[in-house]
Amino acid sequence: MRTLLINCGPIVHLSSDDDVATRTVDNSVIEEGKAIIIEDGVIANIAPSQEVISEYGDNSGHHTIDVHGRAVIPGLIDAHAHLLWSGDRSQEVRWRLEGKTYRDISEMGGGIQSTVNATRASSSDELQKEGYVRLRSALRTGTTHMEVKSGYGLNTETELKLLEVASALSSDRNLPTLDPTWMGAHDTPKGMPHEAYIESLISEQLPSIVEQGIARSADVFCEPGWFSVEESEDILKESKSSGLDLRMHIDEFADSGGSQLAAELKVQTADHAYHTSLDDRLKMKAAGVITGFLPGTPYAMGDLWPNMSEIHKHEIPYTLATDFNPNCQTLSLPFMASLMVQRCKVQPLDALASMTVTAAKSSPHKNGVHGIIREGAIANLNILDSPHWESFSLKPSHTPFSATVLNGTFISH
Ligand SMILES: [Zn+2]
């Protein structure tokens, strides 16, 4: 099956260079008038529209779509999402605004344990239905691939169930593909001593997860009061020797040494990283660690934004992702881009690279190259509803896209 996207506006391909320092609009954007030829879910060629029209003419056997000069960007990659959980904690917003602390809310029956209880009580079918609805919503705002963490089960049975559901959703051709991460070390379940839980993570949960064979990576919530640097190191080293890639949540609440461990272990990505010192940012950069910024969390919880001018000045490689979770219920990467572009003076091209080409390094696609538009890459694309590609970052309240191409399939919004 061949699809021709003719009369494209500017195409932001991002394929020439992933270096923050050398990336420019000139070397990242092809001027308007090109066509993209898609065969069997892969970009087969990019050529002038007139040439493609005269070569293929009116032959049947292919699907021609006139893009009418609208801009085209790669499919978006959400490199950090807690997609699967049940329950609804919306009432907690009132308690937080009344000044209740995390502990108060937990004692009132809220907090993560209430999500854990609801998630444990849900069947696989129920979780799959919730996941389906969320992924269709993410697809509408241009997400074609998502890193998805377990972590609301906090016991072996439910963690396995969450990864099983992620695997089932990922095989649905109408949904974004998923990159599953085991995050049993998200919190300690109520009623279990912390040390005993760590012991069960290493001796029971991890071997079961590895035997199940779905998770690609392991992630740990490394913060004082959750998992210390030493505990995180034990869990991550065991995970690494069991064949999993490593990810971390660090420095969301305090600069507590997680970034140094991230650099030491050369983890794939260390996320939140709000309180991380510049020194440690540079250590992570030297170790090849990507930093994941999650603007939805400060937006939802009222915290501060990271200092993005410092990040750019020191050319720190970073992704922008949603951190979708019960307290931060957005799956829209264009909204994340808007927060960065319209609130933190991030250039639209840098915001776009952080959720495409750089995010592809943090969350690779098992079938090939994604996050860029070039011959041989997976045909994951977004067609704007504007001739200006920058508009992807300027419409936070609705989708900026008229259509998405997902694994070569054209989906009109
Ligand atoms: Zn997270």
Boltz pocket constraint, residues with backbone or C-beta under 6 A from the ligand:
constraints:
  - pocket:
      binder: B
      contacts: [[A, 80], [A, 82], [A, 249], [A, 323]]
      max_distance: 6.0
